[in-house]
Amino acid sequence: MNNQNDNKKFKLVEMNPNLVISIDKQNLDDADWTLLVQMGQDAGEIKTYTQWILGKLGDAVAKKYGDLKKYADEINQKYEVLNQYAYVYRKFITEDPNFHPSKYSGSVPWGLLQLAASKSDSPQQLVEDLQDKGIHTINHAYREIIVRQTGLSIPRKPKVNLHWNSELRKFKISLNPNELDLIDWTDVKNQLMNYLEALE
């Protein structure tokens, strides 16, 4: 293990450990929209920063000791999740050794960093390209990446709503009529026909 002097070199930059506690203790009933948005952005940034630090730690452990599963257990993290954090950390650091998620000031969620890391060997450049297009959500980013890779534009996923009918004790399905042509009904039709035939 590193000695005490080595441990002192590791400092959490741009991190206020009291921020989450401060938000949690506040009565937010009278908080205005601007304050709630700022608090949400700050909390999201802390979440991303935590995942980044866990990735950095996981990468260090994997390099030095190799046993990331044991480390994940020791720090009460799922191995698969910690391994994913370390993977994202590695991809961004490989592209730019000085990269840090605080560069995006809370405007990019961890899931978007993860998606960029899985889709490109230059994830930082990909994130910046997406930001230039005003893309900040994972779903929008995924559709844009598919367009780049295949040239095919994927529309937004149709919404399928299930509502519980307590009288019939069954779910009722509701769909947007304008989205029906976006769905391949082949399997549903076959399943429904088989179900209706079994009732006869």
Secondary structure as GFF3:
##gff-version 3
##sequence-region A 1 200
A	DSSP	alpha_helix	4	8	.	.	.	ID=ss1
A	DSSP	alpha_helix	19	25	.	.	.	ID=ss2
A	DSSP	alpha_helix	33	64	.	.	.	ID=ss3
A	DSSP	alpha_helix	68	74	.	.	.	ID=ss4
A	DSSP	alpha_helix	79	95	.	.	.	ID=ss5
A	DSSP	three_ten_helix	101	104	.	.	.	ID=ss6
A	DSSP	alpha_helix	110	119	.	.	.	ID=ss7
A	DSSP	alpha_helix	123	132	.	.	.	ID=ss8
A	DSSP	alpha_helix	138	150	.	.	.	ID=ss9
A	DSSP	beta_strand	160	165	.	.	.	ID=ss10
A	DSSP	beta_strand	170	175	.	.	.	ID=ss11
A	DSSP	three_ten_helix	177	182	.	.	.	ID=ss12
A	DSSP	alpha_helix	186	199	.	.	.	ID=ss13
###
